[in-house]
Amino acid sequence: MVAIAAIVLGSFLLTRGDGTTGTQSPSADAVATMCLHLRDLQTPRVDAFTRAAAELAADADAIDAAGSPQTAAAVRRLRRAVVGYRDALQTQGGDDRAAAAAMTQALVDPDIPC
């Protein structure tokens, strides 16, 4: 009985957590915020893309500061693609297929977790 109690107590002491849940990356909140900002890309309008570009710049900085430089770099590439698509939309009547393709490519980057 004593041995079983010691094993159970030892297991409990070795496995008890520090109060945190899961193994989230240090940038989980910053990434979640960035994913919310991507909603602006659903409406291909110059003002929405301008707003998204500004938000993505701040998001990339926050993600970088949280210790995820690879994800931050992917967000910065996405921001450049959003700006390119926004600029193509501003020309009204111009061919925006290349800009749309660049943005789509940036969105499917495996480092963009949304």
matplotlib code that plots the C-alpha trace (Angstrom):
import matplotlib.pyplot as plt

x = [0.0, 2.8, 4.6, 1.4, 0.7, 4.3, 4.0, 0.7, 2.0, 5.3, 3.4, 1.2, 4.1, 5.9, 3.0, 1.2, 1.3, 2.2, -1.4, -1.0, -3.1, -1.8, 1.4, 0.4, 3.1, 4.1, 2.4, -1.0, -2.8, -1.0, -1.8, -5.4, -5.7, -4.0, -6.5, -9.4, -7.9, -7.9, -11.7, -11.1, -9.8, -13.2, -14.4, -12.1, -12.3, -9.5, -10.5, -10.8, -7.4, -5.8, -7.1, -6.0, -2.5, -2.1, -3.4, -1.1, 2.0, 1.1, 0.3, 3.6, 5.5, 3.5, 4.1, 7.8, 8.0, 6.3, 9.1, 7.7, 9.9, 9.0, 5.3, 6.0, 7.9, 5.0, 2.6, 4.8, 4.8, 1.0, 0.9, 2.9, 0.5, -2.5, -0.9, -0.3, -3.8, -5.1, -3.1, -4.4, -8.0, -7.3, -6.6, -10.2, -10.3, -6.8, -5.8, -5.7, -5.3, -1.6, -2.1, -5.0, -2.8, 0.0, -2.4, -3.8, -0.3, 0.6, -2.6, -1.8, 1.7, 2.0, 3.3, 0.0, -2.0, -5.5]
y = [0.0, 2.4, 1.7, 2.3, 5.6, 6.7, 5.9, 7.8, 10.8, 10.8, 10.7, 13.5, 15.6, 15.0, 15.6, 18.5, 21.6, 25.2, 26.4, 26.9, 25.0, 23.2, 23.9, 27.1, 29.0, 32.3, 34.2, 32.5, 35.7, 37.7, 35.1, 34.9, 38.7, 38.5, 35.8, 38.1, 40.9, 38.7, 39.1, 42.5, 40.5, 39.0, 42.3, 43.3, 47.0, 49.6, 50.8, 47.3, 46.3, 49.5, 48.8, 45.1, 46.2, 48.4, 45.8, 43.1, 45.3, 45.7, 42.0, 41.0, 43.1, 41.6, 38.0, 38.8, 40.2, 37.1, 34.9, 33.6, 35.3, 32.8, 33.5, 37.2, 37.0, 35.2, 37.9, 40.6, 38.8, 38.6, 42.3, 43.1, 41.0, 42.8, 46.1, 44.9, 43.8, 47.0, 49.0, 46.9, 47.5, 51.3, 51.2, 50.2, 48.4, 47.1, 43.5, 42.4, 38.7, 38.7, 40.6, 38.3, 35.2, 36.7, 37.3, 33.8, 32.4, 34.4, 33.2, 29.5, 29.8, 27.1, 29.7, 31.6, 29.5, 30.8]
z = [0.0, 0.9, -2.4, -4.4, -2.5, -3.1, -6.9, -7.2, -5.2, -7.2, -10.5, -9.3, -8.3, -11.6, -13.9, -12.2, -14.4, -13.7, -14.3, -18.0, -20.5, -23.5, -25.4, -27.2, -29.0, -27.5, -30.3, -30.0, -29.2, -31.8, -34.5, -33.4, -33.8, -37.2, -38.3, -37.3, -39.4, -42.5, -42.5, -44.3, -47.3, -47.9, -49.5, -52.4, -51.8, -51.6, -48.1, -46.7, -48.1, -46.9, -43.4, -43.6, -44.7, -41.7, -39.4, -40.9, -40.4, -36.7, -36.5, -38.0, -35.5, -32.6, -33.8, -34.3, -30.8, -29.4, -30.8, -34.1, -36.8, -39.5, -39.1, -38.9, -42.2, -43.8, -42.6, -44.0, -47.4, -47.2, -46.4, -49.5, -51.6, -50.1, -50.9, -54.5, -54.9, -53.4, -55.9, -58.7, -57.5, -57.5, -61.3, -61.9, -65.2, -65.0, -64.9, -61.3, -61.9, -61.1, -57.9, -56.9, -57.6, -55.5, -52.6, -52.9, -52.9, -49.8, -48.0, -48.6, -47.1, -44.4, -42.0, -42.1, -39.7, -40.5]

ax = plt.figure().add_subplot(projection="3d")
ax.plot(x, y, z, "-o")
ax.set_aspect("equal")
plt.show()
